Amino acid sequence: MGDSQPVLVLISADPRRSHRANEAMRIGLGIVSGENEVSFVLSGPGVHLLDADTDDLIDGDDIAKFRATLRTLGIPFHVEEASRPPEPDWNADGHPLRFVSATAIVDLVRTSRRVLVF
């Protein structure tokens, strides 16, 4: 695989309980700024990075800032369909999303140049 393959940031850490989800998004954003293609995947409790109320998230202010930057850059989140929250205000900011199955996540991992797992 060449440099044309994306770097994958897979986030399953719960941003309501851990700093790791925020750090994953920060690191991914840093990779994007280096002009690398980056794919973000949210699975399990990691989907809460897109919760409307960031007050309930550890590092909520930073998360909101990083989300806004990624949205401005037009970088979508691949979201595991089985982990999608039922709340109507989830992803209230309208971040671009691509819903994927667990099998599709495996394919994303397989076709990526590097994979960072949080």
C-alpha positions, 0 to 999 in steps of 0.5 A: 500500500502506498502513501495514497492510502488514508490514515484511519483514526478509529475511536471507540473510547467513551468521551463521557468517561475518558480523555482518549476520545478527545486526544484521538480527534486532536491527533487526527486533526493534526495528521489532516493539517499535514496534508494527509488523507484521514478517515475517522471512524466512530464505534461503540461509545465513541459515537458520543463525540457527536452528542449535542450537549458537550457539557456532558463530555470530558474535554467538551469545549475542545471536542466542540472546537475540533468537530467544528474544524473537521466539519469546516474541512468537510471531513466526514465521520464514518459511524458504526450503524449499530452504535448510532444513538437514537436521540433526535439531537445527536449530531445537531451540528450536522456533521457529515456522516457515513453510516457503516457496518462492522464489516465495512469498518474492517474493510476501512482498516484493511485499506488504510496506510496506518491505523490509530485505535483509541 
